[in-house]
Amino acid sequence: MGTPRTITETTLGAWVFTASGRRRDMLSDIADGRTRIESRCVADNYRSAMMRRGQRALLWLSGPADGPTPRGVWGLGWISGPTSTDANGQLVVPTDITVLDPDDVVRATDLREIPGLSRMEVLRVPAASNPSWVDVDQLDALQRRLPAWPPQP
């Protein structure tokens, strides 16, 4: 598989937060017009320790390619504050992620057409814990398919 890629302040393009496209609560929220994702659970590791307010964030819905909701990038936004521990003892990070209109979603199947994106970590290791990430070159390529990034809160 080769040497794992290292995340640094200079190589980080955006954090990628996965949510299951099979979970009815996420799908129902989106179908009911939910437009913001205000926090995501994250693993307590070196990645979560790197998170800072103002870093870019993507929402990735996972699941089967032929599922009811296409796997892919479903939201974009920002880390909006430091990580903290919730009442259940889970590490969470506050976010300000805007859910995309379904017409603006970049489907996993479309990523093969974009040079450099077939190596995205979320595609190579789909069952990894949050957060995943894209490097600056991958983010640059991805942004060509995404709507304008929302303003930073």
C-alpha positions as a LaTeX table, in Angstrom:
\begin{tabular}{lrrr}
\hline
Residue & $x$ (\AA) & $y$ (\AA) & $z$ (\AA) \\
\hline
Met1 & 0.00 & 0.00 & 0.00 \\
Gly2 & 2.96 & 2.34 & 0.42 \\
Thr3 & 3.81 & 4.95 & 3.00 \\
Pro4 & 0.80 & 6.62 & 4.60 \\
Arg5 & 0.39 & 10.25 & 3.65 \\
Thr6 & 1.11 & 12.70 & 6.43 \\
Ile7 & $-1.31$ & 15.44 & 7.36 \\
Thr8 & 0.31 & 18.75 & 8.17 \\
Glu9 & $-0.98$ & 22.31 & 8.30 \\
Thr10 & 0.38 & 22.78 & 4.77 \\
Thr11 & $-0.97$ & 19.53 & 3.25 \\
Leu12 & $-4.46$ & 19.69 & 4.79 \\
Gly13 & $-7.11$ & 20.87 & 2.34 \\
Ala14 & $-10.20$ & 19.97 & 4.36 \\
Trp15 & $-11.43$ & 17.57 & 7.00 \\
Val16 & $-13.95$ & 15.02 & 5.73 \\
Phe17 & $-16.71$ & 13.92 & 8.12 \\
Thr18 & $-18.57$ & 10.79 & 7.17 \\
Ala19 & $-22.18$ & 10.06 & 7.94 \\
Ser20 & $-23.98$ & 6.90 & 6.98 \\
Gly21 & $-26.29$ & 7.26 & 4.02 \\
Arg22 & $-28.19$ & 4.31 & 5.51 \\
Arg23 & $-29.05$ & 6.12 & 8.74 \\
Arg24 & $-32.64$ & 7.21 & 8.59 \\
Asp25 & $-32.08$ & 10.18 & 10.92 \\
Met26 & $-29.51$ & 11.82 & 8.61 \\
Leu27 & $-31.53$ & 11.09 & 5.48 \\
Ser28 & $-34.76$ & 12.27 & 7.10 \\
Asp29 & $-33.10$ & 15.45 & 8.30 \\
Ile30 & $-31.83$ & 16.20 & 4.80 \\
Ala31 & $-35.18$ & 15.29 & 3.20 \\
Asp32 & $-36.94$ & 17.53 & 5.74 \\
Gly33 & $-34.80$ & 20.47 & 4.71 \\
Arg34 & $-31.99$ & 20.34 & 7.25 \\
Thr35 & $-29.41$ & 22.71 & 5.85 \\
Arg36 & $-26.73$ & 22.80 & 8.56 \\
Ile37 & $-24.54$ & 20.24 & 10.31 \\
Glu38 & $-23.45$ & 21.82 & 13.59 \\
Ser39 & $-21.22$ & 19.10 & 15.04 \\
Arg40 & $-19.65$ & 15.73 & 14.29 \\
Cys41 & $-18.25$ & 13.03 & 16.55 \\
Val42 & $-14.53$ & 12.42 & 16.05 \\
Ala43 & $-11.95$ & 9.90 & 17.20 \\
Asp44 & $-9.67$ & 11.12 & 19.97 \\
Asn45 & $-6.36$ & 11.04 & 18.08 \\
Tyr46 & $-3.72$ & 13.24 & 16.47 \\
Arg47 & $-6.17$ & 14.32 & 13.76 \\
Ser48 & $-8.74$ & 15.69 & 16.17 \\
Ala49 & $-5.90$ & 17.43 & 18.02 \\
Met50 & $-5.02$ & 19.24 & 14.76 \\
Met51 & $-8.52$ & 20.65 & 14.24 \\
Arg52 & $-8.81$ & 24.41 & 14.47 \\
Arg53 & $-11.56$ & 26.95 & 13.95 \\
Gly54 & $-11.51$ & 28.16 & 10.34 \\
Gln55 & $-10.34$ & 24.90 & 8.73 \\
Arg56 & $-12.49$ & 23.68 & 5.85 \\
Ala57 & $-14.83$ & 20.72 & 6.32 \\
Leu58 & $-16.74$ & 18.39 & 3.98 \\
Leu59 & $-19.70$ & 16.10 & 4.72 \\
Trp60 & $-19.47$ & 12.70 & 3.03 \\
Leu61 & $-22.47$ & 10.37 & 3.01 \\
Ser62 & $-21.35$ & 6.77 & 2.82 \\
Gly63 & $-23.20$ & 3.60 & 1.96 \\
Pro64 & $-23.74$ & 1.34 & $-1.00$ \\
Ala65 & $-23.33$ & 2.83 & $-4.47$ \\
Asp66 & $-26.84$ & 1.68 & $-5.35$ \\
Gly67 & $-28.43$ & 2.92 & $-2.11$ \\
Pro68 & $-31.31$ & 5.38 & $-1.85$ \\
Thr69 & $-28.93$ & 8.28 & $-1.27$ \\
Pro70 & $-25.86$ & 8.46 & $-3.50$ \\
Arg71 & $-22.53$ & 8.18 & $-1.75$ \\
Gly72 & $-20.47$ & 11.36 & $-2.08$ \\
Val73 & $-19.85$ & 14.93 & $-0.91$ \\
Trp74 & $-23.10$ & 16.27 & 0.53 \\
Gly75 & $-21.92$ & 19.35 & 2.39 \\
Leu76 & $-19.19$ & 21.91 & 2.78 \\
Gly77 & $-18.23$ & 24.39 & 5.43 \\
Trp78 & $-15.94$ & 24.96 & 8.35 \\
Ile79 & $-14.67$ & 23.82 & 11.72 \\
Ser80 & $-16.28$ & 26.42 & 14.00 \\
Gly81 & $-14.53$ & 25.80 & 17.32 \\
Pro82 & $-12.35$ & 23.51 & 19.41 \\
Thr83 & $-13.15$ & 19.87 & 20.12 \\
Ser84 & $-14.84$ & 19.04 & 23.41 \\
Thr85 & $-16.33$ & 16.06 & 25.19 \\
Asp86 & $-20.13$ & 15.75 & 25.19 \\
Ala87 & $-22.34$ & 14.44 & 28.01 \\
Asn88 & $-21.82$ & 10.86 & 26.76 \\
Gly89 & $-18.04$ & 11.15 & 26.89 \\
Gln90 & $-17.72$ & 11.33 & 23.08 \\
Leu91 & $-15.30$ & 13.79 & 21.52 \\
Val92 & $-17.12$ & 16.21 & 19.20 \\
Val93 & $-16.08$ & 19.10 & 17.03 \\
Pro94 & $-18.39$ & 22.03 & 16.27 \\
Thr95 & $-18.94$ & 22.59 & 12.57 \\
Asp96 & $-20.79$ & 24.95 & 10.29 \\
Ile97 & $-21.40$ & 22.68 & 7.29 \\
Thr98 & $-24.01$ & 23.60 & 4.69 \\
Val99 & $-25.87$ & 20.63 & 3.22 \\
Leu100 & $-25.79$ & 20.78 & $-0.57$ \\
Asp101 & $-28.75$ & 20.77 & $-2.88$ \\
Pro102 & $-28.95$ & 17.22 & $-4.32$ \\
Asp103 & $-28.09$ & 18.62 & $-7.78$ \\
Asp104 & $-24.76$ & 19.92 & $-6.37$ \\
Val105 & $-23.70$ & 16.67 & $-4.68$ \\
Val106 & $-20.44$ & 15.26 & $-6.03$ \\
Arg107 & $-21.15$ & 11.54 & $-6.22$ \\
Ala108 & $-18.47$ & 8.97 & $-5.50$ \\
Thr109 & $-18.98$ & 7.59 & $-9.00$ \\
Asp110 & $-18.12$ & 11.04 & $-10.43$ \\
Leu111 & $-14.79$ & 11.17 & $-8.60$ \\
Arg112 & $-13.21$ & 8.73 & $-11.04$ \\
Glu113 & $-13.57$ & 11.40 & $-13.72$ \\
Ile114 & $-11.63$ & 13.98 & $-11.69$ \\
Pro115 & $-7.85$ & 13.53 & $-11.87$ \\
Gly116 & $-6.30$ & 12.89 & $-8.46$ \\
Leu117 & $-9.50$ & 12.14 & $-6.56$ \\
Ser118 & $-9.57$ & 8.36 & $-6.84$ \\
Arg119 & $-6.94$ & 8.34 & $-4.03$ \\
Met120 & $-9.14$ & 10.21 & $-1.55$ \\
Glu121 & $-8.84$ & 8.56 & 1.85 \\
Val122 & $-12.62$ & 8.24 & 2.23 \\
Leu123 & $-12.64$ & 6.06 & $-0.91$ \\
Arg124 & $-9.57$ & 3.99 & 0.02 \\
Val125 & $-10.60$ & 3.42 & 3.66 \\
Pro126 & $-14.39$ & 3.83 & 3.70 \\
Ala127 & $-14.93$ & 2.37 & 7.19 \\
Ala128 & $-12.39$ & 4.59 & 8.98 \\
Ser129 & $-13.48$ & 6.73 & 11.90 \\
Asn130 & $-13.99$ & 10.49 & 11.66 \\
Pro131 & $-12.22$ & 12.53 & 10.55 \\
Ser132 & $-10.86$ & 11.69 & 7.16 \\
Trp133 & $-9.20$ & 14.38 & 5.05 \\
Val134 & $-8.33$ & 15.62 & 1.59 \\
Asp135 & $-5.07$ & 17.31 & 0.73 \\
Val136 & $-4.83$ & 20.75 & $-0.85$ \\
Asp137 & $-4.52$ & 19.35 & $-4.39$ \\
Gln138 & $-7.55$ & 17.08 & $-3.94$ \\
Leu139 & $-9.56$ & 19.96 & $-2.50$ \\
Asp140 & $-8.58$ & 22.18 & $-5.42$ \\
Ala141 & $-9.76$ & 19.52 & $-7.90$ \\
Leu142 & $-12.95$ & 18.89 & $-5.94$ \\
Gln143 & $-13.84$ & 22.58 & $-5.66$ \\
Arg144 & $-14.11$ & 22.77 & $-9.44$ \\
Arg145 & $-17.24$ & 20.58 & $-9.11$ \\
Leu146 & $-18.69$ & 22.16 & $-5.97$ \\
Pro147 & $-20.77$ & 25.31 & $-5.56$ \\
Ala148 & $-19.12$ & 28.33 & $-3.93$ \\
Trp149 & $-17.85$ & 27.70 & $-0.41$ \\
Pro150 & $-20.07$ & 29.29 & 2.25 \\
Pro151 & $-18.56$ & 32.24 & 4.14 \\
Gln152 & $-16.60$ & 31.41 & 7.24 \\
Pro153 & $-18.67$ & 31.99 & 10.40 \\
\hline
\end{tabular}
